[in-house]
């Protein structure tokens, strides 16, 4: 489904005139179906990964090494 601002009522949090193609550090937020915590839990403001979270984290690190 194409984004429709009238339907979704969202606004962009991207910085205007910033080239996101540049090298830099970025946050990635994933919202899973029904907001189930598939990858672990947050305790005392720290992410505690479960088995699936460990797998996702290790795969992410592999991607970074391949760049």
PyMOL Python script that loads the backbone (N, CA, C, O; Angstrom):
from pymol import cmd

cmd.read_pdbstr("""\
ATOM      1  N   UNK A   1       0.845  -1.179   0.000  1.00  0.00           N
ATOM      2  CA  UNK A   1       0.000   0.000   0.000  1.00  0.00           C
ATOM      3  C   UNK A   1       0.887   1.237   0.000  1.00  0.00           C
ATOM      4  O   UNK A   1       1.804   1.342   0.814  1.00  0.00           O
ATOM      5  N   UNK A   2       0.627   2.153  -0.885  1.00  0.00           N
ATOM      6  CA  UNK A   2       1.377   3.402  -0.966  1.00  0.00           C
ATOM      7  C   UNK A   2       1.000   4.310   0.202  1.00  0.00           C
ATOM      8  O   UNK A   2      -0.154   4.341   0.628  1.00  0.00           O
ATOM      9  N   UNK A   3       1.970   5.038   0.707  1.00  0.00           N
ATOM     10  CA  UNK A   3       1.743   5.964   1.816  1.00  0.00           C
ATOM     11  C   UNK A   3       0.771   7.066   1.407  1.00  0.00           C
ATOM     12  O   UNK A   3       0.927   7.690   0.357  1.00  0.00           O
ATOM     13  N   UNK A   4      -0.217   7.291   2.238  1.00  0.00           N
ATOM     14  CA  UNK A   4      -1.218   8.330   2.010  1.00  0.00           C
ATOM     15  C   UNK A   4      -1.307   9.153   3.294  1.00  0.00           C
ATOM     16  O   UNK A   4      -1.828   8.669   4.299  1.00  0.00           O
ATOM     17  N   UNK A   5      -0.805  10.393   3.276  1.00  0.00           N
ATOM     18  CA  UNK A   5      -0.761  11.209   4.493  1.00  0.00           C
ATOM     19  C   UNK A   5      -2.151  11.511   5.054  1.00  0.00           C
ATOM     20  O   UNK A   5      -2.295  11.708   6.261  1.00  0.00           O
ATOM     21  N   UNK A   6      -3.152  11.550   4.217  1.00  0.00           N
ATOM     22  CA  UNK A   6      -4.510  11.786   4.717  1.00  0.00           C
ATOM     23  C   UNK A   6      -5.029  10.581   5.494  1.00  0.00           C
ATOM     24  O   UNK A   6      -5.795  10.728   6.446  1.00  0.00           O
ATOM     25  N   UNK A   7      -4.609   9.406   5.084  1.00  0.00           N
ATOM     26  CA  UNK A   7      -5.065   8.177   5.726  1.00  0.00           C
ATOM     27  C   UNK A   7      -4.212   7.821   6.937  1.00  0.00           C
ATOM     28  O   UNK A   7      -4.746   7.409   7.966  1.00  0.00           O
ATOM     29  N   UNK A   8      -2.898   7.974   6.830  1.00  0.00           N
ATOM     30  CA  UNK A   8      -2.001   7.502   7.869  1.00  0.00           C
ATOM     31  C   UNK A   8      -1.696   8.535   8.952  1.00  0.00           C
ATOM     32  O   UNK A   8      -1.274   8.159  10.046  1.00  0.00           O
ATOM     33  N   UNK A   9      -1.895   9.807   8.682  1.00  0.00           N
ATOM     34  CA  UNK A   9      -1.690  10.884   9.657  1.00  0.00           C
ATOM     35  C   UNK A   9      -0.306  10.810  10.293  1.00  0.00           C
ATOM     36  O   UNK A   9      -0.168  10.937  11.509  1.00  0.00           O
ATOM     37  N   UNK A  10       0.706  10.606   9.472  1.00  0.00           N
ATOM     38  CA  UNK A  10       2.075  10.547   9.964  1.00  0.00           C
ATOM     39  C   UNK A  10       2.867  11.714   9.395  1.00  0.00           C
ATOM     40  O   UNK A  10       2.532  12.264   8.346  1.00  0.00           O
ATOM     41  N   UNK A  11       3.897  12.070  10.094  1.00  0.00           N
ATOM     42  CA  UNK A  11       4.797  13.093   9.578  1.00  0.00           C
ATOM     43  C   UNK A  11       6.215  12.535   9.577  1.00  0.00           C
ATOM     44  O   UNK A  11       6.545  11.649  10.366  1.00  0.00           O
ATOM     45  N   UNK A  12       7.023  13.045   8.710  1.00  0.00           N
ATOM     46  CA  UNK A  12       8.392  12.574   8.585  1.00  0.00           C
ATOM     47  C   UNK A  12       9.241  13.127   9.717  1.00  0.00           C
ATOM     48  O   UNK A  12       9.127  14.300  10.071  1.00  0.00           O
ATOM     49  N   UNK A  13      10.091  12.282  10.283  1.00  0.00           N
ATOM     50  CA  UNK A  13      11.033  12.740  11.303  1.00  0.00           C
ATOM     51  C   UNK A  13      12.418  12.947  10.702  1.00  0.00           C
ATOM     52  O   UNK A  13      13.376  13.232  11.420  1.00  0.00           O
ATOM     53  N   UNK A  14      12.521  12.803   9.381  1.00  0.00           N
ATOM     54  CA  UNK A  14      13.795  13.012   8.702  1.00  0.00           C
ATOM     55  C   UNK A  14      14.150  14.494   8.681  1.00  0.00           C
ATOM     56  O   UNK A  14      13.277  15.358   8.601  1.00  0.00           O
ATOM     57  N   UNK A  15      15.445  14.768   8.754  1.00  0.00           N
ATOM     58  CA  UNK A  15      15.921  16.146   8.665  1.00  0.00           C
ATOM     59  C   UNK A  15      15.784  16.640   7.234  1.00  0.00           C
ATOM     60  O   UNK A  15      16.170  15.949   6.292  1.00  0.00           O
ATOM     61  N   UNK A  16      15.243  17.815   7.079  1.00  0.00           N
ATOM     62  CA  UNK A  16      15.134  18.383   5.749  1.00  0.00           C
ATOM     63  C   UNK A  16      16.527  18.710   5.225  1.00  0.00           C
ATOM     64  O   UNK A  16      17.399  19.147   5.976  1.00  0.00           O
ATOM     65  N   UNK A  17      16.721  18.496   3.950  1.00  0.00           N
ATOM     66  CA  UNK A  17      17.975  18.807   3.270  1.00  0.00           C
ATOM     67  C   UNK A  17      19.172  17.991   3.759  1.00  0.00           C
ATOM     68  O   UNK A  17      20.315  18.375   3.510  1.00  0.00           O
ATOM     69  N   UNK A  18      18.935  16.872   4.450  1.00  0.00           N
ATOM     70  CA  UNK A  18      20.030  15.994   4.860  1.00  0.00           C
ATOM     71  C   UNK A  18      20.102  14.827   3.890  1.00  0.00           C
ATOM     72  O   UNK A  18      19.082  14.221   3.562  1.00  0.00           O
ATOM     73  N   UNK A  19      21.302  14.514   3.434  1.00  0.00           N
ATOM     74  CA  UNK A  19      21.488  13.422   2.482  1.00  0.00           C
ATOM     75  C   UNK A  19      21.703  12.124   3.257  1.00  0.00           C
ATOM     76  O   UNK A  19      22.807  11.860   3.733  1.00  0.00           O
ATOM     77  N   UNK A  20      20.661  11.322   3.384  1.00  0.00           N
ATOM     78  CA  UNK A  20      20.733  10.080   4.135  1.00  0.00           C
ATOM     79  C   UNK A  20      21.529   8.999   3.410  1.00  0.00           C
ATOM     80  O   UNK A  20      21.679   7.896   3.936  1.00  0.00           O
ATOM     81  N   UNK A  21      22.039   9.289   2.222  1.00  0.00           N
ATOM     82  CA  UNK A  21      22.916   8.356   1.522  1.00  0.00           C
ATOM     83  C   UNK A  21      24.341   8.436   2.072  1.00  0.00           C
ATOM     84  O   UNK A  21      25.171   7.579   1.768  1.00  0.00           O
ATOM     85  N   UNK A  22      24.628   9.459   2.878  1.00  0.00           N
ATOM     86  CA  UNK A  22      25.958   9.615   3.470  1.00  0.00           C
ATOM     87  C   UNK A  22      26.227   8.513   4.489  1.00  0.00           C
ATOM     88  O   UNK A  22      25.307   7.959   5.092  1.00  0.00           O
ATOM     89  N   UNK A  23      27.506   8.211   4.664  1.00  0.00           N
ATOM     90  CA  UNK A  23      27.906   7.287   5.719  1.00  0.00           C
ATOM     91  C   UNK A  23      27.583   7.911   7.058  1.00  0.00           C
ATOM     92  O   UNK A  23      27.791   9.107   7.261  1.00  0.00           O
ATOM     93  N   UNK A  24      27.078   7.107   7.965  1.00  0.00           N
ATOM     94  CA  UNK A  24      26.766   7.624   9.288  1.00  0.00           C
ATOM     95  C   UNK A  24      26.138   6.544  10.145  1.00  0.00           C
ATOM     96  O   UNK A  24      25.909   5.426   9.685  1.00  0.00           O
ATOM     97  N   UNK A  25      25.862   6.881  11.379  1.00  0.00           N
ATOM     98  CA  UNK A  25      25.204   5.961  12.304  1.00  0.00           C
ATOM     99  C   UNK A  25      23.707   6.252  12.286  1.00  0.00           C
ATOM    100  O   UNK A  25      23.287   7.406  12.372  1.00  0.00           O
ATOM    101  N   UNK A  26      22.926   5.217  12.176  1.00  0.00           N
ATOM    102  CA  UNK A  26      21.474   5.358  12.117  1.00  0.00           C
ATOM    103  C   UNK A  26      20.812   4.375  13.065  1.00  0.00           C
ATOM    104  O   UNK A  26      21.329   3.280  13.287  1.00  0.00           O
ATOM    105  N   UNK A  27      19.689   4.753  13.618  1.00  0.00           N
ATOM    106  CA  UNK A  27      18.883   3.853  14.428  1.00  0.00           C
ATOM    107  C   UNK A  27      17.917   3.120  13.519  1.00  0.00           C
ATOM    108  O   UNK A  27      17.385   3.692  12.568  1.00  0.00           O
ATOM    109  N   UNK A  28      17.697   1.859  13.817  1.00  0.00           N
ATOM    110  CA  UNK A  28      16.707   1.075  13.097  1.00  0.00           C
ATOM    111  C   UNK A  28      15.680   0.617  14.116  1.00  0.00           C
ATOM    112  O   UNK A  28      16.028  -0.013  15.115  1.00  0.00           O
ATOM    113  N   UNK A  29      14.422   0.929  13.869  1.00  0.00           N
ATOM    114  CA  UNK A  29      13.344   0.502  14.742  1.00  0.00           C
ATOM    115  C   UNK A  29      12.466  -0.457  13.978  1.00  0.00           C
ATOM    116  O   UNK A  29      12.027  -0.160  12.866  1.00  0.00           O
ATOM    117  N   UNK A  30      12.209  -1.606  14.571  1.00  0.00           N
ATOM    118  CA  UNK A  30      11.340  -2.594  13.935  1.00  0.00           C
ATOM    119  C   UNK A  30      10.118  -2.801  14.813  1.00  0.00           C
ATOM    120  O   UNK A  30      10.239  -3.086  16.004  1.00  0.00           O
ATOM    121  N   UNK A  31       8.963  -2.658  14.230  1.00  0.00           N
ATOM    122  CA  UNK A  31       7.718  -2.914  14.933  1.00  0.00           C
ATOM    123  C   UNK A  31       7.132  -4.201  14.352  1.00  0.00           C
ATOM    124  O   UNK A  31       6.783  -4.254  13.173  1.00  0.00           O
ATOM    125  N   UNK A  32       7.029  -5.216  15.172  1.00  0.00           N
ATOM    126  CA  UNK A  32       6.568  -6.521  14.705  1.00  0.00           C
ATOM    127  C   UNK A  32       5.038  -6.607  14.800  1.00  0.00           C
ATOM    128  O   UNK A  32       4.392  -5.837  15.510  1.00  0.00           O
ATOM    129  N   UNK A  33       4.496  -7.562  14.066  1.00  0.00           N
ATOM    130  CA  UNK A  33       3.051  -7.761  14.049  1.00  0.00           C
ATOM    131  C   UNK A  33       2.526  -7.901  15.477  1.00  0.00           C
ATOM    132  O   UNK A  33       3.082  -8.648  16.282  1.00  0.00           O
ATOM    133  N   UNK A  34       1.480  -7.196  15.772  1.00  0.00           N
ATOM    134  CA  UNK A  34       0.823  -7.188  17.091  1.00  0.00           C
ATOM    135  C   UNK A  34       1.760  -6.741  18.215  1.00  0.00           C
ATOM    136  O   UNK A  34       1.496  -6.993  19.391  1.00  0.00           O
ATOM    137  N   UNK A  35       2.848  -6.081  17.845  1.00  0.00           N
ATOM    138  CA  UNK A  35       3.824  -5.546  18.802  1.00  0.00           C
ATOM    139  C   UNK A  35       4.376  -6.611  19.758  1.00  0.00           C
ATOM    140  O   UNK A  35       4.692  -6.317  20.911  1.00  0.00           O
ATOM    141  N   UNK A  36       4.486  -7.834  19.272  1.00  0.00           N
ATOM    142  CA  UNK A  36       5.056  -8.919  20.058  1.00  0.00           C
ATOM    143  C   UNK A  36       6.561  -8.708  20.179  1.00  0.00           C
ATOM    144  O   UNK A  36       7.218  -8.342  19.204  1.00  0.00           O
ATOM    145  N   UNK A  37       7.103  -8.932  21.354  1.00  0.00           N
ATOM    146  CA  UNK A  37       8.537  -8.766  21.590  1.00  0.00           C
ATOM    147  C   UNK A  37       9.269 -10.034  21.156  1.00  0.00           C
ATOM    148  O   UNK A  37       9.639 -10.863  21.987  1.00  0.00           O
ATOM    149  N   UNK A  38       9.470 -10.174  19.864  1.00  0.00           N
ATOM    150  CA  UNK A  38      10.104 -11.370  19.325  1.00  0.00           C
ATOM    151  C   UNK A  38      11.586 -11.462  19.647  1.00  0.00           C
ATOM    152  O   UNK A  38      12.141 -12.560  19.682  1.00  0.00           O
ATOM    153  N   UNK A  39      12.229 -10.344  19.881  1.00  0.00           N
ATOM    154  CA  UNK A  39      13.682 -10.322  19.981  1.00  0.00           C
ATOM    155  C   UNK A  39      14.201 -10.172  21.402  1.00  0.00           C
ATOM    156  O   UNK A  39      15.413 -10.217  21.610  1.00  0.00           O
ATOM    157  N   UNK A  40      13.345 -10.000  22.366  1.00  0.00           N
ATOM    158  CA  UNK A  40      13.769  -9.861  23.750  1.00  0.00           C
ATOM    159  C   UNK A  40      12.909  -8.850  24.484  1.00  0.00           C
ATOM    160  O   UNK A  40      11.805  -8.519  24.050  1.00  0.00           O
ATOM    161  N   UNK A  41      13.419  -8.374  25.584  1.00  0.00           N
ATOM    162  CA  UNK A  41      12.692  -7.432  26.439  1.00  0.00           C
ATOM    163  C   UNK A  41      13.611  -6.279  26.827  1.00  0.00           C
ATOM    164  O   UNK A  41      14.835  -6.409  26.801  1.00  0.00           O
ATOM    165  N   UNK A  42      13.012  -5.166  27.184  1.00  0.00           N
ATOM    166  CA  UNK A  42      13.777  -4.035  27.703  1.00  0.00           C
ATOM    167  C   UNK A  42      13.649  -4.051  29.218  1.00  0.00           C
ATOM    168  O   UNK A  42      12.547  -4.021  29.766  1.00  0.00           O
ATOM    169  N   UNK A  43      14.802  -4.099  29.886  1.00  0.00           N
ATOM    170  CA  UNK A  43      14.846  -4.075  31.349  1.00  0.00           C
ATOM    171  C   UNK A  43      15.809  -2.988  31.779  1.00  0.00           C
ATOM    172  O   UNK A  43      16.954  -2.951  31.329  1.00  0.00           O
ATOM    173  N   UNK A  44      15.344  -2.095  32.658  1.00  0.00           N
ATOM    174  CA  UNK A  44      16.188  -0.985  33.136  1.00  0.00           C
ATOM    175  C   UNK A  44      16.824  -0.228  31.973  1.00  0.00           C
ATOM    176  O   UNK A  44      18.017   0.074  31.991  1.00  0.00           O
ATOM    177  N   UNK A  45      16.006   0.075  30.958  1.00  0.00           N
ATOM    178  CA  UNK A  45      16.413   0.841  29.782  1.00  0.00           C
ATOM    179  C   UNK A  45      17.503   0.140  28.963  1.00  0.00           C
ATOM    180  O   UNK A  45      18.222   0.800  28.213  1.00  0.00           O
ATOM    181  N   UNK A  46      17.635  -1.161  29.089  1.00  0.00           N
ATOM    182  CA  UNK A  46      18.616  -1.924  28.317  1.00  0.00           C
ATOM    183  C   UNK A  46      17.906  -3.083  27.627  1.00  0.00           C
ATOM    184  O   UNK A  46      17.039  -3.735  28.210  1.00  0.00           O
ATOM    185  N   UNK A  47      18.290  -3.331  26.368  1.00  0.00           N
ATOM    186  CA  UNK A  47      17.707  -4.420  25.599  1.00  0.00           C
ATOM    187  C   UNK A  47      18.350  -5.725  26.017  1.00  0.00           C
ATOM    188  O   UNK A  47      19.570  -5.869  25.947  1.00  0.00           O
ATOM    189  N   UNK A  48      17.543  -6.675  26.449  1.00  0.00           N
ATOM    190  CA  UNK A  48      17.990  -8.013  26.805  1.00  0.00           C
ATOM    191  C   UNK A  48      17.515  -8.937  25.695  1.00  0.00           C
ATOM    192  O   UNK A  48      16.329  -9.249  25.600  1.00  0.00           O
ATOM    193  N   UNK A  49      18.443  -9.369  24.862  1.00  0.00           N
ATOM    194  CA  UNK A  49      18.093 -10.181  23.705  1.00  0.00           C
ATOM    195  C   UNK A  49      17.776 -11.617  24.121  1.00  0.00           C
ATOM    196  O   UNK A  49      18.417 -12.177  25.011  1.00  0.00           O
ATOM    197  N   UNK A  50      16.780 -12.199  23.461  1.00  0.00           N
ATOM    198  CA  UNK A  50      16.514 -13.618  23.623  1.00  0.00           C
ATOM    199  C   UNK A  50      17.223 -14.363  22.474  1.00  0.00           C
ATOM    200  O   UNK A  50      18.029 -13.768  21.758  1.00  0.00           O
ATOM    201  N   UNK A  51      16.930 -15.640  22.302  1.00  0.00           N
ATOM    202  CA  UNK A  51      17.583 -16.436  21.261  1.00  0.00           C
ATOM    203  C   UNK A  51      17.408 -15.805  19.875  1.00  0.00           C
ATOM    204  O   UNK A  51      18.360 -15.723  19.100  1.00  0.00           O
ATOM    205  N   UNK A  52      16.190 -15.362  19.573  1.00  0.00           N
ATOM    206  CA  UNK A  52      15.934 -14.764  18.260  1.00  0.00           C
ATOM    207  C   UNK A  52      16.616 -13.407  18.127  1.00  0.00           C
ATOM    208  O   UNK A  52      17.092 -13.052  17.049  1.00  0.00           O
ATOM    209  N   UNK A  53      16.662 -12.657  19.208  1.00  0.00           N
ATOM    210  CA  UNK A  53      17.365 -11.385  19.197  1.00  0.00           C
ATOM    211  C   UNK A  53      18.850 -11.561  18.955  1.00  0.00           C
ATOM    212  O   UNK A  53      19.471 -10.772  18.242  1.00  0.00           O
ATOM    213  N   UNK A  54      19.425 -12.614  19.561  1.00  0.00           N
ATOM    214  CA  UNK A  54      20.837 -12.911  19.322  1.00  0.00           C
ATOM    215  C   UNK A  54      21.092 -13.226  17.853  1.00  0.00           C
ATOM    216  O   UNK A  54      22.077 -12.765  17.276  1.00  0.00           O
ATOM    217  N   UNK A  55      20.204 -14.013  17.251  1.00  0.00           N
ATOM    218  CA  UNK A  55      20.351 -14.356  15.834  1.00  0.00           C
ATOM    219  C   UNK A  55      20.298 -13.093  14.984  1.00  0.00           C
ATOM    220  O   UNK A  55      21.152 -12.890  14.120  1.00  0.00           O
ATOM    221  N   UNK A  56      19.302 -12.241  15.221  1.00  0.00           N
ATOM    222  CA  UNK A  56      19.158 -11.001  14.442  1.00  0.00           C
ATOM    223  C   UNK A  56      20.391 -10.109  14.628  1.00  0.00           C
ATOM    224  O   UNK A  56      20.890  -9.533  13.662  1.00  0.00           O
ATOM    225  N   UNK A  57      20.875  -9.997  15.853  1.00  0.00           N
ATOM    226  CA  UNK A  57      22.037  -9.161  16.144  1.00  0.00           C
ATOM    227  C   UNK A  57      23.281  -9.686  15.423  1.00  0.00           C
ATOM    228  O   UNK A  57      24.033  -8.914  14.827  1.00  0.00           O
ATOM    229  N   UNK A  58      23.488 -10.994  15.481  1.00  0.00           N
ATOM    230  CA  UNK A  58      24.656 -11.581  14.812  1.00  0.00           C
ATOM    231  C   UNK A  58      24.587 -11.422  13.298  1.00  0.00           C
ATOM    232  O   UNK A  58      25.608 -11.178  12.655  1.00  0.00           O
ATOM    233  N   UNK A  59      23.396 -11.556  12.724  1.00  0.00           N
ATOM    234  CA  UNK A  59      23.244 -11.367  11.281  1.00  0.00           C
ATOM    235  C   UNK A  59      23.497  -9.911  10.904  1.00  0.00           C
ATOM    236  O   UNK A  59      24.087  -9.636   9.859  1.00  0.00           O
ATOM    237  N   UNK A  60      23.060  -8.983  11.740  1.00  0.00           N
ATOM    238  CA  UNK A  60      23.291  -7.560  11.493  1.00  0.00           C
ATOM    239  C   UNK A  60      24.792  -7.278  11.480  1.00  0.00           C
ATOM    240  O   UNK A  60      25.283  -6.542  10.624  1.00  0.00           O
ATOM    241  N   UNK A  61      25.526  -7.873  12.445  1.00  0.00           N
ATOM    242  CA  UNK A  61      26.973  -7.676  12.493  1.00  0.00           C
ATOM    243  C   UNK A  61      27.645  -8.251  11.243  1.00  0.00           C
ATOM    244  O   UNK A  61      28.610  -7.670  10.746  1.00  0.00           O
ATOM    245  N   UNK A  62      27.158  -9.371  10.732  1.00  0.00           N
ATOM    246  CA  UNK A  62      27.707  -9.940   9.506  1.00  0.00           C
ATOM    247  C   UNK A  62      27.522  -8.979   8.334  1.00  0.00           C
ATOM    248  O   UNK A  62      28.412  -8.840   7.494  1.00  0.00           O
ATOM    249  N   UNK A  63      26.369  -8.320   8.279  1.00  0.00           N
ATOM    250  CA  UNK A  63      26.130  -7.350   7.211  1.00  0.00           C
ATOM    251  C   UNK A  63      27.159  -6.216   7.271  1.00  0.00           C
ATOM    252  O   UNK A  63      27.674  -5.781   6.241  1.00  0.00           O
ATOM    253  N   UNK A  64      27.450  -5.748   8.476  1.00  0.00           N
ATOM    254  CA  UNK A  64      28.388  -4.643   8.626  1.00  0.00           C
ATOM    255  C   UNK A  64      29.791  -5.045   8.182  1.00  0.00           C
ATOM    256  O   UNK A  64      30.516  -4.240   7.598  1.00  0.00           O
ATOM    257  N   UNK A  65      30.172  -6.292   8.459  1.00  0.00           N
ATOM    258  CA  UNK A  65      31.495  -6.772   8.054  1.00  0.00           C
ATOM    259  C   UNK A  65      31.611  -6.889   6.545  1.00  0.00           C
ATOM    260  O   UNK A  65      32.702  -6.746   5.994  1.00  0.00           O
ATOM    261  N   UNK A  66      30.497  -7.149   5.872  1.00  0.00           N
ATOM    262  CA  UNK A  66      30.542  -7.346   4.428  1.00  0.00           C
ATOM    263  C   UNK A  66      30.565  -6.033   3.650  1.00  0.00           C
ATOM    264  O   UNK A  66      30.690  -6.047   2.425  1.00  0.00           O
ATOM    265  N   UNK A  67      30.448  -4.914   4.330  1.00  0.00           N
ATOM    266  CA  UNK A  67      30.411  -3.616   3.647  1.00  0.00           C
ATOM    267  C   UNK A  67      31.804  -3.074   3.436  1.00  0.00           C
ATOM    268  O   UNK A  67      31.967  -1.990   2.876  1.00  0.00           O
TER     269      UNK A  67
END
""", "prot")
cmd.dss("prot")
cmd.show_as("cartoon", "prot")
cmd.util.cbc("prot")
cmd.orient("prot")
